[in-house]
Amino acid sequence: MSSTSMTIKVPGKLMIAGEFAVLEPRHNLAVMAINRFVYATIENSDRNGLTLHDFNLQNLKWEYNNDQITIRTDDERVRFVCDAMTIAYTYLKEKRINVKPFHLSIHSELDDASGIKYGLGSSAAVVTSVVTAILKEFLAQDPTPEIVFKLAAISHVKTQGNGSGADVAASSFGGLLQYSSFQADWLKKAYLHSDSITELLENNWIYYSSKPIKMPKNVYFCVGWTGKPASTAKLVDKILQLKIDNPVAFQTFLKSSDEAVANFLTGMDEEDFNLLIRGVKQNRQALATVGRHANTWIETPLLRKLCDLAESFGGAGKPSGAGGGDCGIAFMPTKEKAEGLMKAWEEAGIKPLTLQPNSHGAVSLS
């Protein structure tokens, strides 16, 4: 065992471009790890314990029986942690590693102090922190980010039942990523049909890909919060319903999103600010249009204001993630224009967040 106590620090995320389209096979999304974190501390103990500071749950007892962690509480909010512990523990058991009792405590700074959700991917970061802490504590060698990502993705889909896994990728790898999803339905089936978690890790995750993108020096990144949390699951359901109700509109959206993301990624890669901005504007347009067709607000009035202000200052903005509230992002050509924009946002009732890209995924602090 490594030490008496170790703390893991895991970044949250912001979706940058390609939302909703990523839920279909082989469509790219850009996702960014940001400098707000979840912390998981694991320490040797004479009995198993769990503390979730943000839910005010202290010293919960837990045990591992029949390939399953059971946490002694009726509080539903422990489900993500419970499944993450189960997946990590089972993986170690398959490797014939003896897991001694430990106490795990988790603290998040991804939501506001009052518990308001900003949409920074807190459940994914929590799951990634749990998996990383347990593996780093008991494996002889540090796990690769890829193994952490895959175990955390299995666990997150097991609990949530859907999602692209892009938030898990940002938390595991860090930085800015070009990502295409493993597809939740594929992963659920593969999990059910695998004889072991080790076998599932070694499988070919046919749809999944992830690679780092470099952020150009001459681009300034801004994040604004509209003061209204959004339900990603509900918005996703509405957009996926459009695929059934109006397949032509849905296919048009996929095509528009692909073109927007391709321009954004090429603009990033070639440090071509105009192309990058065009990609952001096209993606904003594609999301607003698909929202109208699906009869749902992706670009709420305040998100529209956020984007329009970014354009008036010579940059471009769009909703981040599923829209319907939460955060909007903007890319600006100069520091002065970025500062001007954030001031204008504040005057319009939009809260600028001091978020910046975080180059690392899950790391150990001790």
Secondary structure, DSSP 8 states (H G I E B T S, - for coil): ---SEEEEEEEEEEEEE-TTGGGSTT--EEEEEEEEEEEEEEEE-SS-EEEEGGGTEEEEEEEEETTEEEES---GGGHHHHHHHHHHHHHHHHTT-----EEEEEEE-SS-TTS---SS-HHHHHHHHHHHHHHHHHSSS---HHHHHHHHHHHHHHHHS---SHHHHHHHH-SEEEEE---HHHHHHHHHH-S-HHHHHHS--TT-EEEEE---TT-EEEEEE-S----HHHHHHHHHHHHHH-HHHHHHHHHHHHHHHHHHHHHHHTT-HHHHHHHHHHHHHHHHHHHHHTTS-SS-HHHHHHHHHHHHTTSEEEE-TT-SSSEEEEEESSHHHHHHHHHHHHHTT-EEE---B----SEE--
